[in-house]
Amino acid sequence: MTLMPGSRVPGRTWTVRLSGHGDHSVSVTCSTEACRMLARSKDTLAMRSFAAEHIKADARLATVRPNAACSCRAT
């Protein structure tokens, strides 16, 4: 199965993406339309922390499949 960039994996509730840019800034995007994201930042560590906290917040609000796992395999 070939996926287009930015497309969802079947069965996935949401996707949070941390993206680097040519000017060495980082942005976080979420596929949930109601989510509000921070503006780009050059503080990569802070944006990574924000993304992790955002994932936790979305997970608390969502009903997740029992066999669901993060694609990065992190806990």
LINLINHU-V809580 format. One record per residue. N is the residue number from 1. RES is the residue in one small letter. D_FIRST is the distance of its C-alpha to the first C-alpha in whole Angstrom. Layout:
N	RES	D_FIRST
N	RES	D_FIRST
This chain:
1	m	0
2	t	4
3	l	7
4	m	10
5	p	13
6	g	15
7	s	12
8	r	12
9	v	10
10	p	11
11	g	14
12	r	15
13	t	19
14	w	19
15	t	18
16	v	21
17	r	20
18	l	23
19	s	23
20	g	26
21	h	28
22	g	30
23	d	33
24	h	32
25	s	32
26	v	29
27	s	27
28	v	26
29	t	24
30	c	23
31	s	20
32	t	23
33	e	25
34	a	29
35	c	28
36	r	31
37	m	30
38	l	32
39	a	33
40	r	32
41	s	34
42	k	35
43	d	35
44	t	32
45	l	33
46	a	34
47	m	31
48	r	29
49	s	31
50	f	31
51	a	27
52	a	28
53	e	30
54	h	28
55	i	25
56	k	28
57	a	30
58	d	27
59	a	26
60	r	30
61	l	29
62	a	26
63	t	25
64	v	23
65	r	21
66	p	23
67	n	20
68	a	19
69	a	19
70	c	19
71	s	16
72	c	19
73	r	21
74	a	24
75	t	26
